[in-house]
């Protein structure tokens, strides 16, 4: 998470969605930006931080980035295989980091959305993710992260427990703008005035290579038709809401 009290914005960092690139560009080119002490926390955490500083969080511009779910899961998988997995990513791997992509993803997507809950100020851990209960709603991990990052945590978790998804247009959604990973430079520069990015920095951002990007085969080579359909169903919220093609 990046916060800027001069230009009054909060960037919410969803893993493997160009977040490191965005954070780095803001810290370099938006005066007054600083990294909050935890990276992958929901917007409610940043709002509470600002309130404790005597600020009004409702006056802040809030944004995050999203990515095509097909490529997002591949990136997450390869990042973990390279030895960078957090404990909660290991849930898909089990004890074997050489497990196939299909086995890993099917295991990850079998977790009910309402079970992906943890203390409001903490990252998920294997221990509390495994403390599962049945749910009528099962969503993809990316959809879960998006909703939980964007809405008040208690509201998001209530929606998972009750088996209903919050509409993106719901007025309780805290996010004002969503960047697309696939065109992150253009999306970021389109908001240069809001984010305090100076004209002299535009070329540097435009020419900056992606950061923390791992080389791997095209995402389409990882998916069988059945696995592709599973992801399309689990993350329907993102495919439909943000214009991504359900054909890998």
C-alpha positions, 0 to 999 in steps of 0.5 A: 500500500502506498499513501500520499497525504500531499495529493491525498491518495491511497494505492491498494496493492493486490499481489501479481497485478503490477503492484510493485511497478505502480508502487515504485513509480509512485515513490519515485515520481509522486512527491510525498508518497510513502509505503505503508508498513504492510503491502497487501492489506485492504483499503480499510487498513489504510483508512484506519491509519489515516483516521489515526493521523487526524485525516478524513479518509473519505477525502482521499482518492483510492485505487488499485490494479486488476489483471486477467485471471488467466495470467494472474494465476500463472504468475502466482504459480510461477512466483511461488515455484521460484521460492517466493511463496508466502505461507498462504500461497503454499496452500495450493502447492501442499508440500511439493513445489513441483506439483503441476499447475492444474493440480495446484490451481484446482486445489486453490480454487476448491477453497470456499470464498467465505473460508478465505478469512483472517484477522483484519490486520493480518495476512492470510495464513495456512492455519486459519485458511484451513479452519474451513466451514461450508459456504454457498458461495465459492469464488476465485482467489483473485475475486476474493482479494479484489472484493476484500481489498475494496470494501470494508472488511466486515462487509466483504466477509459478511457477503461471503458468509451469506453467499452473495457477491457485493456489486462493484457499483455498490456505494460502499465500495471504497475504490475510485479507480481500477488500473489494468495490469495489461496497460498499466503505464497508460492508465497510471499516466492518465491520472498524472494530475490526481497522483502528482506525477510531474510532466518531466516524469512521464517519459521515465514511467513510460520507458520503465520496464516491468518490475518483479516480472517473471518469465514464463510461457504464455498463459494459454499453454497452462490451461486445458479447456476444462481448467479454463472453464473453471477459472471463467466460472470462479472469477466471473466477477472480474471477467465480466466487470473489467472486460476480460475475455473468457477465452484464454 
